[in-house]
Amino acid sequence: MGFGGNMQKMMKQVQKMQADMARLQDELGNINVEGSAGGGTVQVVSNCHQEIKQVKIDKSVIDPEDAELLEDLVLTAVNDALNKSKETSAQEMEKITGGMKLPGMF
């Protein structure tokens, strides 16, 4: 099985990896992560496509006199959720790529 056989084997591996990556892209939309702030008084759920799916705010942090605190908590919780979604996506991708760094991927 000379060079051509090795090349053919490598191309099959690349095609399998591409198919696995496409499948993972679909699955990431169904994987949810939760970010929080203020000891859980503000919770944000995001999927691994970095789409915000849900925001929960405990009534105890709603103070009309201090809207800035609530804004900060929401911002912190959103960023926490998005960071977790990036980490989860990277971990899932690493399962497919075996840790290879592929340009333009996540």
N, C-alpha and C positions, 0 to 999 in steps of 0.2 A: 504494500500500500504506500506508494511514494508520496511525494509532495502534494499531489492532487487529492489523495485520500485524506491527508491531514487538513488541507484547506476545506474540503467538503465537511469534515467533522467540525471544524471551527465555525463554519457558516451555519451549521445546524444549531450549534451552541448559541451563537449570536441570535438566530431567529427565535430560539426558545426563550432567551433572556428578554428579547423585545416583546414577545407574547406575554411573558410573566409581568413585565413592566406595565403593559397596557391593562392587564387584568388588575394589577395593584392600583393603578390610577382610578379605576372604577370603584374598587373596594375602599379607597381612602375617603370617598364621599360618604361612606356609611360608618366610618370610625369617628366617634365623638370623644372629645376631651373636655375637661372642665377647668376653667381658671377661676380664681377667687381672690377677694381682697377683703380687708377689714374683718379678718377672722371668720370668713364665710358669709358675712352680711351681704356681700354682692357676689353673685356667681354668674359666670358666662360659659355657655356651652358652644363649642365650635366643632365643625367637622375637620378632617384633615385636608380638605380643599380650602381651608381657612375661611369658611363661611360661618358667620355667627348664626347659631340656630336658636338660642334662647338666652334671655337675661332675667335673672331673679334678683330682686332687691328687697331686703328685709325692711319692713316699715320703720324699724328703730333708727335707721340712718337717713330717713327722709325728714329733713329739717328745712323749711322754707327760708329760714334765716341763714342757712349755711349750705347753699347749693354747691359751692365750690368743693366741699368735702365729698359730696356724693359724686360729683363729676370726676374727682381724682380717684375715687374707689372704682367707678365704672371703667375708667381708662386703665387702671392697674389690672383689673380683672380681665378685660379684653386682651391686653398685651400678654398676660399670663396664659390665657387660653390659646392665643395664636402661637406663642413660643412652644407650648406643649404640642400643638398640632404639627409644627415644623419638626420637633424632635421625634415625634411618633412616625411621621412620614419618612424621615431619614433612617430610623431604625428598621422600618418595614422595607425600605429600598435596599438597605445593607444586606438583608436576608437574601435578596435576589442577586445582588452584584458581588456578594462575598467581600464587601469592603472596598472594592475598586472605586476610585473616584472618577465618575464619568462627567465630563463637562456639560453644563446646561441641565443637569438632573438635580432637582431639589436644592 
